[in-house]
Amino acid sequence: MAPFGCWGLPAALLALLCCPGSGEKAFEVHAWPETLVVEPEEYREVNCSTNCDQPENGGLETPLNKTLLSQGPRWKYYLVSNISRDVVLYCYFRCSGEQQHRVLNITVYKPPKQVTLKLQPPGVVVGKSFTIECRVPAVEPLESLTLFLLRGKETLHTQTFGGENPAPQEATATFNSTAHREDKHSNFSCLAVLDLESRGGSIFKKVSDPQMLEVYEPTQDSQMVVIIVVVSVLLFLFVLSILLCFVFSQRWRQRRTGSYGVHASWVRLQRAFRPQPA
């Protein structure tokens, strides 16, 4: 007996268990396209197909309006219309008592068509804070949107959003910054990016009109304050010196007039008591 002859029958049974019907293809259902990204109220064509030679039945399940455009033994071609919200479609076929389906996801989007930027206040002194605010109305889906607040080509702030509210809504981004001298030569803007590539769509971009911040130098005000203080001090010293000179001159005069007055009184007194000649 051959060395491996005793393993022939178990090996054959194992091959049958592992690869049943190896000459037959597995029953599959396909949907084309697999994902759809559309704007509201648009329509799209959808094809459902199978590799089953003689499917018992098949079609497209959807809550949307559908129209059968054409069909063959293993495929059906539909027009889906009135798409107003995100929805899931199902292509299905039944073959030899087994039913399979394929999921097709439809995403409804609204691209950013208007982006506004506001600087508050529009004018600020160097070293003081100001606010950059960006607004984008009616964007969908919001979780695919990113807002970039820019100073020239530099990104100051990035804002992303969650998908709690599926309805279109206004997206806002706010950033507080400090004014620098070079800001007076910079343009501030807001870039809105709606990235739908992961859903089978495209990337939509919209940028706001550039805004320029009025930046004031604080040195002008400080110089004026310094000048006022210096003039005030000099004026005070001048007035004080005049007052001191006046006070000292009066005291000096009083001393002089006071000594001469005593001497004159003494001379007059001596003359009064001096005997008169006969």
C-alpha positions in Angstrom: 0.0 0.0 0.0 1.3 3.5 -0.8 2.5 5.5 2.2 -0.4 8.0 1.9 -3.0 5.7 0.6 -4.9 5.5 3.9 -5.4 9.2 3.8 -7.0 9.3 0.4 -10.6 9.1 1.4 -10.4 11.5 4.4 -8.6 14.0 2.2 -11.3 13.8 -0.5 -14.0 14.3 2.1 -12.2 17.3 3.6 -11.9 18.9 0.1 -15.6 18.5 -0.4 -16.4 20.1 3.0 -14.0 23.0 2.5 -14.9 23.8 -1.1 -18.5 22.8 -1.7 -19.6 23.4 -5.3 -16.2 24.8 -6.2 -17.3 24.8 -9.8 -20.3 27.1 -9.1 -20.2 30.9 -8.4 -21.6 32.2 -5.1 -24.9 34.0 -5.5 -24.3 37.8 -5.4 -26.2 41.0 -5.8 -24.6 44.3 -7.0 -25.7 47.9 -6.9 -24.4 50.6 -9.1 -23.3 53.1 -8.0 -22.6 52.0 -4.4 -22.9 55.5 -3.0 -24.7 58.6 -4.2 -24.2 62.2 -3.3 -26.9 64.6 -4.6 -28.3 68.0 -4.0 -31.9 68.2 -2.8 -34.7 67.3 -5.3 -32.2 65.8 -7.7 -32.7 62.4 -9.5 -30.3 59.6 -10.1 -30.1 56.3 -12.1 -29.6 53.1 -10.2 -28.8 49.6 -11.6 -29.4 46.4 -9.6 -27.9 43.2 -10.9 -27.0 39.6 -9.9 -24.8 36.8 -11.1 -27.7 34.3 -10.8 -28.5 32.9 -14.2 -32.3 32.5 -13.5 -33.3 34.8 -10.5 -36.8 34.2 -9.2 -37.4 37.9 -8.6 -35.6 41.1 -7.8 -35.8 44.8 -7.7 -35.2 48.0 -5.7 -36.6 48.8 -2.3 -36.8 52.6 -1.6 -39.2 55.1 0.0 -38.4 57.5 -2.8 -40.1 57.7 -6.2 -38.7 55.1 -8.6 -39.3 54.4 -12.3 -38.2 51.2 -14.0 -36.4 52.3 -17.2 -35.2 49.0 -18.6 -34.5 45.4 -17.5 -32.8 42.1 -18.4 -32.8 38.6 -17.1 -30.2 39.5 -14.4 -30.5 43.3 -14.0 -33.0 46.1 -13.6 -32.4 49.8 -14.3 -34.3 52.5 -12.3 -34.7 56.2 -12.1 -34.9 57.4 -8.5 -36.3 61.0 -8.1 -37.5 63.5 -5.5 -34.4 62.9 -3.3 -34.8 65.3 -0.3 -33.0 63.6 2.6 -30.4 60.9 3.3 -31.8 57.5 2.6 -30.7 53.9 2.2 -31.8 51.9 -0.9 -31.7 48.1 -1.3 -31.1 46.1 -4.4 -32.3 42.5 -3.9 -32.6 39.3 -5.9 -33.9 35.8 -5.0 -32.1 32.8 -6.5 -32.9 29.1 -5.8 -34.8 30.0 -2.7 -32.1 32.2 -1.3 -32.4 36.0 -1.2 -29.5 38.5 -1.1 -29.4 42.3 -1.1 -26.9 45.1 -1.6 -27.1 48.5 0.3 -26.9 51.8 -1.6 -26.4 54.9 0.5 -27.7 58.3 -0.7 -26.3 61.5 0.9 -28.1 64.8 0.3 -25.8 67.8 0.5 -25.9 71.6 0.4 -22.5 73.2 -0.5 -21.3 76.4 1.1 -22.6 79.1 -1.3 -22.1 82.1 0.9 -19.3 82.7 3.4 -19.1 86.0 5.4 -16.3 87.2 7.7 -16.6 90.0 10.3 -13.8 91.6 12.3 -15.0 93.1 15.6 -14.0 95.8 16.2 -12.8 96.8 12.8 -10.1 99.0 14.2 -7.9 98.1 17.2 -4.7 99.3 19.0 -1.6 97.2 18.9 -1.7 94.7 21.8 -5.4 94.8 22.2 -7.7 91.9 21.4 -10.2 91.6 18.5 -12.6 88.8 17.3 -12.8 87.0 14.0 -16.2 85.6 13.2 -17.1 83.5 10.2 -20.7 82.4 9.2 -21.9 80.0 6.5 -25.7 79.5 6.2 -27.5 76.3 5.3 -24.8 73.7 5.0 -25.4 69.9 4.8 -24.0 67.5 6.0 -22.5 69.7 8.8 -20.1 67.0 10.0 -18.3 67.1 6.6 -17.7 70.8 6.9 -14.5 72.5 8.1 -14.0 76.3 8.5 -10.5 77.8 8.3 -9.9 81.3 9.7 -7.0 82.7 7.8 -4.6 85.6 8.1 -3.1 85.8 4.6 -2.2 82.2 4.0 -1.7 81.4 7.7 -4.4 79.3 9.5 -5.3 80.9 12.8 -8.2 78.6 13.7 -9.9 75.4 12.4 -13.5 74.6 13.3 -15.2 71.2 12.7 -18.8 70.2 13.5 -20.7 67.2 14.8 -23.7 65.6 13.1 -26.3 65.8 15.9 -28.7 67.9 13.7 -29.1 66.4 10.2 -31.1 69.4 8.9 -29.3 72.2 7.1 -28.2 74.9 9.5 -25.8 77.9 9.8 -22.2 77.1 10.7 -20.2 79.6 12.7 -16.6 79.9 13.8 -15.2 82.5 16.3 -11.6 83.2 17.2 -10.1 85.8 19.6 -6.7 87.2 18.5 -4.3 90.0 19.6 -3.5 92.8 17.2 0.1 93.0 16.0 1.7 95.7 13.9 2.0 93.4 10.9 -1.8 92.8 11.0 -2.3 96.2 9.3 -0.8 94.7 6.1 -2.7 91.4 6.3 -6.0 90.2 4.8 -8.2 88.1 7.0 -10.6 85.6 5.3 -12.6 82.4 6.0 -12.4 79.3 3.9 -15.3 76.8 4.0 -14.5 73.2 2.8 -17.2 70.6 2.4 -15.4 67.2 1.9 -17.7 64.5 0.5 -15.0 62.3 -1.0 -15.5 59.6 1.7 -19.2 59.4 0.7 -18.4 59.2 -3.0 -18.7 62.9 -3.8 -16.4 65.8 -4.3 -14.8 68.6 -2.3 -16.6 71.9 -2.4 -14.8 75.1 -1.4 -15.9 78.7 -0.8 -13.9 81.6 0.6 -15.2 84.9 2.0 -14.2 88.3 0.8 -11.0 89.5 2.4 -11.2 91.9 5.3 -8.4 94.2 6.5 -8.0 95.2 10.1 -7.2 98.8 11.0 -4.3 98.7 13.5 -3.3 101.8 15.4 0.0 102.5 17.0 -0.1 103.3 20.7 3.1 105.4 20.6 1.2 108.6 19.4 -1.0 108.7 22.5 1.8 107.9 24.9 4.0 110.7 23.4 1.1 113.2 23.9 0.7 112.1 27.5 4.5 112.4 28.1 4.5 115.9 26.6 1.6 117.0 28.7 3.2 115.7 31.9 6.6 117.3 31.2 5.0 120.7 30.4 2.9 120.5 33.5 6.0 119.7 35.7 8.0 122.5 34.1 5.1 125.0 34.5 4.8 124.0 38.2 8.5 124.4 38.8 8.4 127.8 37.0 5.6 129.0 39.2 7.2 127.6 42.3 10.5 129.4 41.5 8.7 132.7 41.0 6.9 132.3 44.3 10.1 131.4 46.1 12.0 134.4 44.6 9.1 136.7 45.6 9.1 135.3 49.2 12.9 135.5 49.6 13.0 139.0 48.1 10.3 140.2 50.5 12.1 138.8 53.5 15.4 140.4 52.4 13.7 143.8 51.9 12.1 143.5 55.3 15.4 142.9 57.0 17.0 145.9 55.3 14.2 148.4 55.9 13.9 147.2 59.4 17.6 147.9 60.4 17.6 151.4 58.8 14.4 152.3 60.6 15.9 151.6 64.0 19.0 153.7 63.2 17.0 156.6 62.0 14.8 156.5 65.1 18.0 156.6 67.3 19.4 159.6 65.4 16.1 161.5 65.8 16.0 160.6 69.5 19.6 162.0 70.0 18.8 165.2 68.2 15.7 165.7 70.3 17.6 165.6 73.6 20.7 167.5 72.4 21.0 170.9 74.1 20.1 173.9 71.9 22.7 176.7 71.6 21.9 180.1 73.4 
